[in-house]
Amino acid sequence: AYSMIFQAPDRVISAYQISIFTTAAGTVINLVVTAMMAYALSRPYFKLRRFFSFYLFFTMLFSGGLVPYYILMTQYLKLTNNVWALIVPFMFGAYNAFLLRTNFQTIPISLSESAKLDGASEFRIFVQLILPLSTPAIATVGLFVALSVWNDWYQSLLFINRPKLYSLQMMLQMMLANVQAVQ
């Protein structure tokens, strides 16, 4: 395995770059999308919050399956041999949305109401009031997401065919499989 690594150090560096980029981009995008969804679900005056909460909970219990997922990613989104194929599946997490929603609900609604009376928009309330008060929860969810994206090799297995686009985890998985096959 070490001889394989030292024969192609540029592939290892490329794999590190792809893994670092996908982890950073996937974590930031996931936190933005998930926190915004969780904020909307935490507001008692949002009329569709029960519908969306049920929809998110239902998707946690039942998935569409691998074949529709593969067709969606390759045929409709055209994400074969693309770095975004490693980021898009991690753009949103229902479990993380429920964690953040619960945290946002612990913040008194009177703070948001007083900010509204002072003329703040919903987005300003979210960015300047809710997010700073929820920093520990957001950091925790960010850590969960970063570890999930960093450790993922399955998306590379499904959607990446070019070795120069492999993430570090996929490269290590392939090296492990090659070493086991030689043994």
N, C-alpha and C positions, 0 to 999 in steps of 0.2 A: 504494500500500500504506500509506503514512504517513497519507494522508487517511482511509482506512478505520479506522486505529487511533485517530486523534484524533476521529472521529465517535462512537465508542462506547468511551470509556475504562473504563466500568464493566465491560464484557465482558472487557477485557484484565486488569483487576484480579481479576475472578472467575476467569479462566483461570489466572492466577498462583497464586491461593489453592488451586485444585483441584490444580494441578501440585505445589505445595509439600506439601500434605496427602498426596497419593497417594505422593509420593516418601518422605516421612518415615514414614508408616504402612507402606507396602510394604517399605521397608528393614528396619524394626524387626521386623515380623512374619516376614519371610523369614529374618532372622538367627536369631531364636528357634527357628523350626521347623527350619531347616536344621542349626543347631548341635546341637539335641537329637537329630535323626536321625543326624547324623554321629557323635555321641558313642556312641549305641547301636551303630552299625556298627563302631566302633573297639574295642569291648570283646570280648576273645577268648572270654568265657564266654557271650555272647549266642548262643543256639542257632540263631536264624533269620537271622543276619547274612549268610550266603552267599546265602540266598534273596532277601533284600531288596536286597543288592548287585547280584545278577543282575537283579532287577526294575528297579532304577534304571538300570543300564547299558542294559538293553533299551529303556527309554523314551527314553534319549538317542539311540539308533539309529533307532527307529521311532516315529512319532507316529500318533495315531488319525486325523488329518486335520482339515480345517477344518469340515466339515459336522457331525460328531459333537461337536466342540468348541463350535460355535455352538448346537447343540441343548441341550447340557449347560448352558451359561451362561444361555440364554434360557428354556428350558422347565422345566428341573429346578431350577436355582438362582435363577431369576427375577431376573437381574441386568441387565435392560435399563433404561437411563436411571437408573443408580445409580452412585454414586462407587465402590462396592465392586467394580464390574465392572472398574475400573482397577487394583485392588489384588489381588484373588483370583488372577489368573493368575501373579502374581509371589510367591505365598506360599511357594514351594519351588523350589529349583533343584538338579537332580541333579548337575550338574557341580560346583556349589559344595559340595554334600554330600561328594563325593569329595575335593575339596581339603581341607575341614576334617577329614574322616576320616583322611586321610593325616597331617595335622598332629597330630591327637589321638593317633595311633599312635606318634608320635615321643616322646611323654611316657612316661617309664618307668611300667610297670604297678605297680611296687613302691610308688610314691607313693599310688596309689589303694588298694592293699592295706593300707598302713599307716594310711591314713585310715579304712578299714573296721574295722580292729582297734581304733581309737580310738572307734568307734561312729558314724561318719558314714554317712548314707544315700547312695544313688546320686545323688540330686538335690543334696545338699550337696556331694558330691565334684565334681559337674559345675560347680556355681555357684562354689564357693569355691576349687577347686583347678585344674580344667581350664581354665575360661574365663580366669582371670587369666594363666595361662601361655601361652594361645593368643591374646592380644590382637592381635599383628601380623597373624596369619592372618585373624582375625575382622574386623579393620579393612580388610584387602584385599578380602575377600569383600563386606563392606558397601559399599565403594566401587564394586565391580562391579555390585552390585544397584542402588545408588542411581543410577548412570549409566544402567542399563537402564530403570529405571522413569521417570526424568526424560525420556529421549529417546523414549519410546514414544508413538506416536500411533495405532498400529494398533488397540489395544483401544478407543479412543474412536471410531474409524471403524466398528468392528463393533457396538458395544453402546450408544453414546450417540447419541440423536436430537435432544435439546434443546440448542440452542447455548449456553445458560447453564451447561451441565455440561461443555462442551468443556475439555480441558486446553489449556495454552498451545501445546503442540506441534501439536495438532489444529487449533487456531485458525490458527497460522502456516501449516500445510499447506493449509488451505482458502483462506487469503489468497493464498498462492503460486499455487494452482490458478486462483483468480479472476483474478489479475493476468495469468497466462499466457493465460487464455481471452480477456481483453480485448485483449491484444496480437495 
